[in-house]
Amino acid sequence: MAKMNHRTKDNAVGVFLIHLFASTQCVCWMVGLQQQHSVAAFSPQRPFQNHPAAVSSNVLRTWPHSHGVRSSSDYPTKTNIFSSSESVVTRENVFDDKQKDFTMGYLNKHHGNLLANFASAFTELGTIQSKKNAFTGGSYKIEDSTIVDFDQDSITMDVTVQIRSKEPTTERVTFPLDAYPVEGKQRQFKAQPLIPLAGEYVNPVDDFMRRVCRLCHIVGRPGDTGKIIQLGIQIGGAGVGDLKENMYLNQVPHNRYVRKYFYDMAANATLDAVIQCSKGELSNRMIMTAMFPEMNPQMDSYRIGTLLELTRSVAIKLAEQNLRVRVCVQGSMGVGIFTGIPKTLSGVSTLLQRMDWQSEEGEENEGLVGNFVNFGAVGKEHVVNAHIDSDGNPVEQDDVFLLVCPQNMLGLECSIMPTLAEMVEAAGDRPIIIINPDLVDKVSAQGQQSVRGRQDRLDFAASFQTIFHFQNIYYSGTSYFPILGAVTKFGPKLQWVAHQRRDRINNDGEVYVPALASESQPDGELIMEAFN
C-alpha cells in the first residue's frame, strides 16, 4: 500500500509538471505571436545624430525585418517580367512558366558540368562519393545532372551516378540555394558567406541568380557567374549587371547622354545608401568611385567639369528629399612655402560655388543653395550642428557630407587622414560620402606617411563602404586604349560585376557583357581569367 501511494504521488507530480510545461509553451507561443505582429507593424528608424528626421518621410521605405529566414514578403506580389500578362507570385512560384522553362533549359544544355559540381558539393551524394572513393579509388562518379525543378529556396535535380561494375542509376536530390558544402566536401569546396536577405524592392530573378553565383564560387567556377548574370538579364531581371550599349568611352569628350547616364546612376545609388544608413542598415562611411575616362585624373582626358557636374547631380538628388548637404573640398596642406592643394582640385572649390545650380529666383531649384546645399572644406570645423547664431536665428544642422576627391600629397603635414578622421568623428552617425578619394600614403620626409601608423591609416580607409563603383579596365603597362571592360557596383547592397567590352560585327557598335560576378571586388587575375 505504501508503494502504491508513493507511485500515485509520483504520477500526480508528473501530470502536474506536464500541465505546467504545456501552459508555459502556450504562453510563450502567444507572446511570440504577439511580438511577431508587433515587429511587422513597427519599422524602427535610426535617425542621424542630433536630428530626429534626417530623411524626410517621402523617401523612407519600409523593408521587411525578417531575421535569418526569407519570407514571402521579401518578394513582390505581382510580376510581369518575361511575359505580357501579370501573374501572382507566391513563395514557391516567383518565376512564371516561360522563365522557369528557359532557365532550366539553358542551364541543362550549357552548364551540365556546373550542375554536376553542385550535386557533388551540396547533396548527400557528395558525402557518399567522398566515403566510397576513400576506399575504392574513384569508383563512385557523378556523370550527369539536370535540373527538373526549382523555386526561390531550392533546386531539384536528377543526378546520374556511375558505380564501377554496375549500371548507371538516377537519383533525385534537392538542395537549398543557401547551401554549404556537405560533410566530406569542406576541404575541396570552400564555403562562402550567405547573400543578404532580399529586400522589398529586389527583383526575385536577380536574387535567385545572385545566390546561384555564390554556389558557383563555392565549387570553384567563378567564370560561370557572368553567364548567370546574363541569364538573369535575359529572362526579366532588374538589369543588375546591365550596362548601356554604345557609350564609346574611348571617345573624349563623352556624349552628354553618357555623362547623364553616370550622373543618374551615382545619384540614385547615393540616395539608396543614405536611406539605408538612416535605418541602421549601412555604415555612415561611404565611398563613391566613378573612373570613366573624363573622371580619371591620371589620363589626359580628365575633365574637371564632369567631376563638378557629378557632384552637383548627387547633391541636388539628396536636397530634393529635404536633406541638407554640405559639399566639401579640402584646403591647402603643407608647411611654410610648401603649401598647396592637389593639382586635380585646383579651383574646384571656387568653381563649385560659381557653377549654375538653377537656384536663383524663378529657376527650377530656387533657394537650393544656401538652404539645402552649402559649401565647406574638410575638417571638423566645417561640420555644422543645429544651433542659434549670434543674431538669434536658428541654424539647421548638415545631414549629409559630400567630400570631393580627398587625397594625400607629397611633403610634410600633407596627409588628409588626420583631418578626415576628425571630421568623421565630429559628424557622428551622419553620412559622409567621399567621391573618388586617393587615400594611399605618399612618400614624405621625417617618417610621415611611412611605416609608423600605417596600419591605422589602412584600417581607417577600409572602414568606408563602397556604394557606387565604375572603373574601366585597360591592359597593364600600356596606354589607356583600348578599353577592355569595366568593374561595376551599382548600389550599396548589390554585387560586383566585371564587364568585358566587345565590338559588334561590322563595327555596328559596342556592348559591355557581364563576365564575372562576386560579393567582393574582384582582382585583376580573376577578371582576366573570366575574360579569356
C-alpha positions in Angstrom: 0.0 0.0 0.0 2.9 2.3 0.8 4.4 1.7 -2.6 1.1 2.3 -4.3 0.7 5.6 -2.5 4.2 6.6 -3.4 3.7 5.8 -7.1 0.4 7.6 -7.1 2.1 10.7 -5.7 4.8 10.5 -8.3 2.2 10.2 -11.1 0.4 13.2 -9.8 3.5 15.2 -9.7 4.4 14.1 -13.3 0.9 15.1 -14.5 1.2 18.5 -12.8 4.6 19.1 -14.4 3.3 18.1 -17.8 0.4 20.6 -17.5 2.8 23.3 -16.3 5.1 22.7 -19.3 2.2 22.8 -21.7 0.8 26.0 -20.2 4.3 27.6 -20.4 4.6 26.6 -24.0 1.2 28.1 -24.8 2.0 31.4 -23.1 5.4 31.6 -24.9 3.7 30.8 -28.2 1.1 33.6 -27.7 3.8 36.1 -26.6 5.9 35.2 -29.7 2.9 35.6 -31.9 2.2 39.0 -30.4 5.8 40.0 -30.8 5.7 38.9 -34.4 2.7 41.1 -35.1 4.3 44.0 -33.4 7.5 43.6 -35.4 5.5 43.5 -38.6 3.7 46.7 -37.6 6.6 48.7 -36.4 9.6 49.7 -38.6 12.3 51.1 -36.4 14.3 54.0 -37.8 17.6 55.2 -36.6 17.8 59.0 -37.1 21.1 60.7 -37.6 22.8 62.3 -34.6 21.0 65.4 -33.3 18.4 65.1 -36.0 15.1 63.2 -35.4 14.1 63.3 -39.0 17.2 63.5 -41.2 15.4 61.8 -44.1 12.0 63.1 -45.0 9.0 60.8 -44.8 8.6 61.0 -48.6 11.7 58.9 -49.2 11.6 56.5 -46.3 10.7 53.0 -47.5 9.6 50.0 -45.4 11.8 47.0 -45.7 11.0 43.5 -44.3 12.6 42.8 -41.0 13.0 39.1 -41.2 15.8 37.7 -39.2 17.7 34.9 -40.9 14.5 33.5 -42.7 13.4 34.5 -46.2 9.7 35.1 -46.1 7.2 35.6 -48.9 7.0 39.3 -48.0 10.6 39.6 -49.3 9.3 39.5 -52.9 6.8 41.5 -54.9 3.2 40.2 -55.0 3.0 40.5 -58.8 5.3 40.3 -61.8 5.1 40.9 -65.5 8.7 40.0 -66.4 9.3 37.8 -69.4 5.5 37.8 -70.0 2.9 40.2 -71.3 0.4 39.2 -68.6 0.8 39.7 -64.9 0.8 36.6 -62.7 0.5 36.2 -59.0 3.9 35.3 -57.4 3.9 33.1 -54.4 6.7 31.9 -52.1 7.1 28.8 -54.3 6.5 30.4 -57.6 8.4 33.6 -58.2 9.1 32.7 -61.8 6.4 32.2 -64.5 6.4 29.1 -66.6 8.3 30.6 -69.5 11.0 31.9 -67.3 11.3 28.6 -65.5 11.4 26.5 -68.7 14.0 28.8 -70.2 16.2 28.8 -67.1 16.2 25.1 -66.8 16.7 24.5 -70.5 19.7 26.9 -70.6 21.4 25.5 -67.5 20.9 21.9 -68.5 22.2 22.5 -72.1 25.2 24.7 -71.4 26.2 24.1 -67.7 26.0 20.4 -67.2 29.4 20.3 -65.5 28.4 23.1 -63.2 25.3 21.2 -62.1 27.3 18.1 -61.6 29.6 20.1 -59.3 26.5 21.3 -57.4 25.4 17.7 -56.9 28.8 16.7 -55.6 29.2 19.8 -53.2 25.7 20.3 -51.8 23.8 17.0 -51.8 24.1 13.7 -49.9 25.5 12.2 -53.0 28.7 14.1 -52.4 29.0 12.7 -48.9 28.5 9.1 -50.3 31.0 9.8 -53.0 33.7 11.0 -50.6 33.3 8.0 -48.4 33.2 5.4 -51.2 36.1 6.9 -53.1 38.2 7.0 -50.0 38.5 3.2 -50.2 37.8 2.3 -53.8 39.9 4.9 -55.7 37.2 6.8 -57.6 34.7 4.1 -58.3 31.8 6.3 -57.5 31.3 9.0 -60.1 28.6 11.6 -60.7 28.2 11.5 -64.5 25.4 14.0 -65.3 23.0 16.3 -63.6 19.8 18.0 -64.9 17.5 20.5 -63.2 13.9 19.2 -63.0 12.5 21.9 -60.7 13.5 25.0 -58.6 11.9 27.7 -56.5 13.3 30.7 -54.6 14.7 28.4 -51.9 16.0 25.2 -53.5 16.9 23.3 -56.7 15.8 19.8 -57.5 18.0 17.7 -59.9 18.1 14.3 -61.4 21.7 13.0 -61.0 23.2 10.1 -62.9 25.6 8.1 -60.7 28.0 5.6 -62.1 29.4 2.9 -59.8 32.2 0.7 -61.1 30.9 -2.6 -62.5 27.3 -1.5 -62.1 24.6 0.0 -64.3 24.2 3.8 -64.0 21.4 4.9 -61.7 19.5 8.1 -61.5 18.9 9.8 -58.1 16.6 12.7 -57.5 18.1 15.2 -55.0 17.1 18.6 -53.6 19.5 21.1 -52.0 18.9 24.7 -50.7 20.1 27.8 -52.6 21.8 28.9 -49.4 23.7 25.6 -49.1 27.1 25.0 -47.6 29.4 22.1 -48.7 28.2 18.8 -47.3 30.2 16.5 -45.0 33.3 15.2 -46.7 33.5 18.1 -49.2 34.5 21.0 -46.9 38.2 20.7 -47.9 37.5 20.5 -51.6 35.0 23.4 -51.7 35.4 26.5 -49.6 32.3 28.0 -48.0 31.1 31.5 -48.9 29.1 33.9 -46.7 25.3 33.9 -47.3 23.8 36.5 -49.6 21.9 39.3 -47.7 18.2 38.7 -47.5 16.2 40.1 -50.4 14.5 43.4 -49.7 11.1 44.6 -50.8 12.5 46.2 -54.0 14.8 43.3 -55.0 13.7 41.6 -58.2 13.3 37.8 -57.4 15.1 36.9 -60.6 18.1 38.9 -59.5 18.0 37.4 -56.0 17.9 33.8 -57.4 20.8 34.4 -59.9 22.9 36.1 -57.2 22.5 33.1 -54.9 23.4 30.7 -57.8 26.5 32.9 -58.4 27.5 32.2 -54.7 27.3 28.5 -55.4 29.5 28.9 -58.5 32.2 30.5 -56.4 32.0 27.7 -53.8 32.6 25.0 -56.4 35.4 26.9 -58.0 33.7 28.0 -61.2 33.7 31.9 -61.0 33.8 32.1 -64.8 30.2 30.8 -65.0 28.9 33.7 -62.9 28.9 36.1 -65.9 26.7 33.7 -67.8 24.3 33.5 -64.9 24.1 37.3 -64.7 23.4 37.4 -68.4 20.6 34.8 -68.0 19.0 37.0 -65.3 19.0 40.0 -67.6 17.6 37.9 -70.5 14.6 36.5 -68.6 13.5 39.7 -67.0 15.7 40.7 -64.1 16.0 44.3 -63.0 19.2 44.8 -65.1 21.8 44.2 -62.4 25.0 43.9 -64.4 23.5 45.6 -67.5 25.4 48.5 -69.0 24.3 50.9 -71.6 25.3 50.0 -75.2 27.3 52.2 -77.5 28.8 54.5 -74.8 32.1 54.8 -76.7 34.1 55.8 -73.7 37.2 55.9 -75.8 35.8 59.0 -77.5 36.5 62.1 -75.5 34.7 64.3 -74.8 31.9 61.9 -74.0 28.4 62.5 -75.3 26.1 64.3 -72.9 23.7 61.4 -72.6 26.6 59.2 -71.5 27.5 61.7 -68.7 23.9 61.9 -67.6 23.7 58.1 -67.5 26.6 58.0 -65.0 25.2 61.0 -63.0 21.8 59.4 -62.6 23.3 56.0 -61.6 25.6 57.6 -59.0 22.8 59.9 -57.6 20.3 57.0 -57.3 22.9 54.8 -55.6 23.8 57.6 -53.1 20.1 58.2 -52.2 19.6 54.5 -51.6 22.7 54.4 -49.4 21.5 57.4 -47.3 18.1 55.8 -46.8 19.7 52.6 -45.7 22.0 54.5 -43.4 19.1 56.2 -41.8 17.6 52.8 -40.9 20.9 51.5 -39.4 21.3 49.0 -42.3 24.5 50.6 -43.6 27.6 52.4 -42.2 27.7 56.2 -42.4 31.2 56.0 -44.0 30.7 55.6 -47.7 32.8 55.8 -50.8 31.8 56.5 -54.4 34.2 55.8 -57.3 33.4 57.0 -60.8 36.5 56.4 -63.0 35.4 56.6 -66.6 37.9 58.5 -68.8 36.7 62.0 -68.1 36.8 61.4 -64.4 40.2 59.7 -64.3 42.8 62.3 -63.2 45.7 60.1 -64.4 44.5 60.5 -68.0 44.9 63.5 -70.3 41.1 63.2 -70.9 40.4 64.3 -67.4 37.7 67.0 -67.4 37.1 68.9 -64.2 33.6 69.9 -65.4 32.5 66.3 -65.4 33.5 66.0 -61.7 31.6 69.2 -60.8 28.5 68.1 -62.7 28.5 64.7 -61.0 28.8 66.3 -57.6 26.0 68.7 -58.4 23.7 65.9 -59.6 24.3 63.9 -56.4 23.8 67.0 -54.1 20.6 68.0 -55.9 19.2 64.5 -55.7 19.7 64.5 -51.9 18.4 68.0 -51.5 15.2 67.2 -53.3 14.5 64.9 -50.4 14.8 67.7 -47.9 18.3 66.7 -46.8 20.8 69.5 -46.1 24.0 68.7 -48.0 27.4 70.2 -47.4 29.8 69.8 -50.3 33.4 69.9 -49.1 36.7 70.3 -50.9 40.0 70.0 -49.0 42.0 73.1 -48.4 45.7 73.8 -48.5 48.1 71.5 -46.8 51.8 71.6 -46.1 54.4 73.7 -44.2 55.7 77.1 -45.0 56.2 77.9 -48.6 55.5 74.2 -49.4 51.7 74.6 -49.0 49.1 74.0 -51.6 46.3 71.7 -52.8 46.4 68.7 -55.1 46.5 69.6 -58.8 43.3 67.8 -59.6 41.4 70.0 -57.1 42.9 73.3 -58.2 40.0 75.8 -58.4 37.3 73.2 -57.7 36.0 74.9 -54.5 35.5 78.2 -56.4 34.0 76.6 -59.5 31.5 74.6 -57.4 30.1 77.8 -55.9 30.1 79.7 -59.2 28.5 77.0 -61.4 24.9 77.1 -62.3 22.8 75.4 -59.7 19.5 76.8 -61.0 18.8 78.2 -57.6 18.1 81.8 -58.4 14.6 83.4 -58.1 12.2 81.9 -60.6 14.6 79.0 -61.5 13.9 75.3 -61.1 15.9 74.9 -57.8 15.0 78.3 -56.3 16.6 78.8 -52.9 18.5 75.5 -53.0 22.0 76.9 -52.5 22.3 78.4 -49.0 19.4 76.5 -47.6 19.8 72.8 -48.6 23.2 72.9 -50.3 26.2 74.6 -48.7 29.9 74.5 -49.2 32.9 74.0 -47.0 36.3 72.2 -46.6 37.5 69.0 -45.0 37.8 69.4 -41.2 35.8 69.1 -38.0 35.2 72.9 -38.0 33.1 72.5 -41.2 30.6 70.2 -39.5 27.6 72.3 -38.7 25.2 71.2 -35.9 21.9 72.7 -35.1 22.3 75.9 -33.1 21.3 79.5 -32.7 23.6 82.1 -34.3 24.7 85.4 -32.9 21.6 87.2 -34.3 19.3 84.7 -32.6 18.4 82.9 -35.8 18.1 79.1 -35.8 20.7 77.3 -37.9 19.9 73.8 -39.2 22.5 71.1 -39.0 24.0 69.4 -42.0 22.5 66.0 -42.8 24.9 64.6 -45.5 28.5 65.5 -46.3 29.9 65.1 -49.8 33.8 65.2 -49.9 35.2 65.8 -53.4 38.4 63.8 -54.1 40.1 63.9 -50.7 43.7 62.8 -51.1 47.2 62.8 -49.6 50.1 64.9 -51.0 53.9 64.7 -51.0 55.6 66.7 -48.2 55.3 67.5 -44.6 51.9 67.7 -42.9 50.3 66.6 -46.2 48.2 63.7 -45.1 44.5 64.2 -45.3 43.9 61.3 -42.9 44.0 63.1 -39.5 41.8 65.9 -40.8 39.4 63.5 -42.4 39.2 61.3 -39.2 38.4 64.4 -37.1 35.6 65.3 -39.5 34.2 61.8 -39.4 34.2 61.8 -35.7 32.5 65.2 -35.5 29.8 64.2 -37.9 28.7 61.3 -35.6 26.4 58.9 -37.5 25.5 61.3 -40.3 26.5 60.0 -43.8 30.0 61.1 -45.1 30.4 60.2 -48.7 33.9 60.6 -50.3 34.0 60.8 -54.1 37.0 59.4 -56.0 39.4 59.5 -53.0 43.1 58.8 -53.0 44.0 57.7 -49.5 47.2 55.9 -50.4 50.3 57.0 -48.5 52.7 59.4 -50.3 56.4 59.4 -49.7 57.2 62.1 -47.2 60.1 63.3 -45.0 60.5 62.9 -41.3 58.8 59.5 -41.4 55.4 60.9 -42.2 53.1 58.6 -44.2 55.7 55.9 -43.6 55.6 52.7 -41.5 54.6 54.5 -38.4 50.8 54.4 -38.1 50.3 52.9 -41.5 48.1 50.1 -40.3 45.8 52.6 -38.6 45.5 54.6 -41.8 44.8 51.5 -43.8 42.1 50.4 -41.3 40.5 53.8 -41.4 40.5 53.9 -45.3 39.0 50.4 -45.3 36.2 51.5 -43.0 34.5 53.3 -45.9 31.9 51.1 -47.7 31.5 51.2 -51.5 28.1 52.4 -52.5 28.8 53.0 -56.2 31.7 52.0 -58.4 32.6 52.2 -62.1 36.1 51.8 -63.3 37.4 50.9 -66.7 39.8 48.1 -67.3 42.9 48.5 -69.5 45.9 46.5 -70.5 48.6 46.8 -67.7 51.7 48.7 -68.6 50.2 50.3 -71.8 48.3 53.4 -72.6 44.6 53.8 -71.7 43.5 52.4 -75.0 41.7 50.2 -75.9 39.2 49.7 -73.1 38.9 46.1 -72.2 35.9 46.4 -69.9 34.8 47.8 -66.6 34.3 46.8 -63.0 31.0 48.0 -61.5 28.9 48.0 -58.3 25.7 50.0 -58.9 24.4 50.1 -55.3 25.4 49.6 -51.7 23.9 46.1 -51.4 24.5 44.9 -55.0 27.2 42.6 -56.1 30.4 43.5 -58.0 30.3 42.7 -61.8 33.2 42.7 -64.2 32.1 43.5 -67.8 34.0 42.7 -71.0 33.8 45.3 -73.8 33.1 43.7 -77.2 32.7 45.2 -80.6 29.7 44.3 -82.7 30.1 42.7 -86.1 30.9 45.2 -88.9 31.7 47.9 -86.4 28.0 48.3 -85.6 28.5 49.5 -82.0 29.9 48.1 -78.8 28.5 46.2 -75.8 29.6 45.5 -72.2 29.0 41.8 -71.5 29.0 40.6 -67.8 31.9 38.2 -67.4 32.2 37.8 -63.6 30.1 38.5 -60.6 31.2 38.4 -56.9 30.4 39.7 -53.5 33.8 41.4 -53.1 35.8 43.5 -55.5 37.4 41.0 -58.0 41.2 41.2 -58.5 42.9 41.6 -61.9 43.9 38.0 -62.2 40.4 36.7 -61.7 39.0 39.2 -64.2 41.4 38.3 -66.9 40.7 34.6 -66.4 37.0 35.4 -66.9 37.7 37.5 -70.0 39.7 34.7 -71.5 
